[in-house]
Amino acid sequence: MTKKTSNRFLPEVRQRAVRLVLDQGGGHGSQWAAIGSTAGKIGCTVETLRKWARQAERDGGQRAGPTTEERERIKALEREVRELRQANEILRKASAYSATAELDRRQKP
């Protein structure tokens, strides 16, 4: 299954929005209030901005979990494993086919 993502927002807009949230810009009482206020201003959902902020915290070492770089590496490795499994399956089937064809050839007088 492929997850479709949208890059509707420029990286600069994302970074600025996250910076506003993490700095609790505008004197908001909580990070959640800052997320709600900032999300409305840039036109994204509160959940989207919350995810951006959490990932920025992970990237900065302030929150546990994989960094953006680690997540990209994991995706690449998972893709490679998937491709290798497909190649192994093709080779397994080709080998079985060749073995069957060889047996058939040997049985004919």
DAZICOR-V613415 format. One record per backbone hydrogen bond with DSSP energy under -0.5 kcal/mol. CO is the residue of the C=O (numbers start at 1). NH is the residue of the N-H. If there is no record, write none. Layout:
BEGIN
((CO & NH) (CO & NH))
END
This chain:
BEGIN
((2 & 4) (3 & 5) (10 & 13) (10 & 14) (11 & 15) (12 & 16) (13 & 17) (14 & 18) (15 & 19) (16 & 20) (17 & 21) (18 & 22) (19 & 23) (20 & 25) (21 & 24) (24 & 27) (24 & 28) (25 & 28) (30 & 34) (31 & 35) (32 & 36) (33 & 37) (34 & 38) (35 & 39) (36 & 40) (37 & 41) (38 & 42) (39 & 43) (39 & 44) (45 & 49) (46 & 50) (47 & 51) (48 & 52) (49 & 53) (50 & 54) (51 & 55) (52 & 56) (53 & 57) (54 & 58) (55 & 59) (56 & 60) (57 & 62) (57 & 63) (58 & 61) (67 & 71) (68 & 72) (69 & 73) (70 & 74) (71 & 75) (72 & 76) (73 & 77) (74 & 78) (75 & 79) (76 & 80) (77 & 81) (78 & 82) (79 & 83) (80 & 84) (81 & 85) (82 & 86) (83 & 87) (84 & 88) (85 & 89) (86 & 90) (87 & 91) (88 & 92) (89 & 93) (90 & 94) (91 & 95) (92 & 96) (93 & 97) (94 & 98) (95 & 99) (96 & 100) (97 & 101) (98 & 102) (99 & 103) (100 & 104) (101 & 105) (102 & 106) (103 & 107) (104 & 108))
END
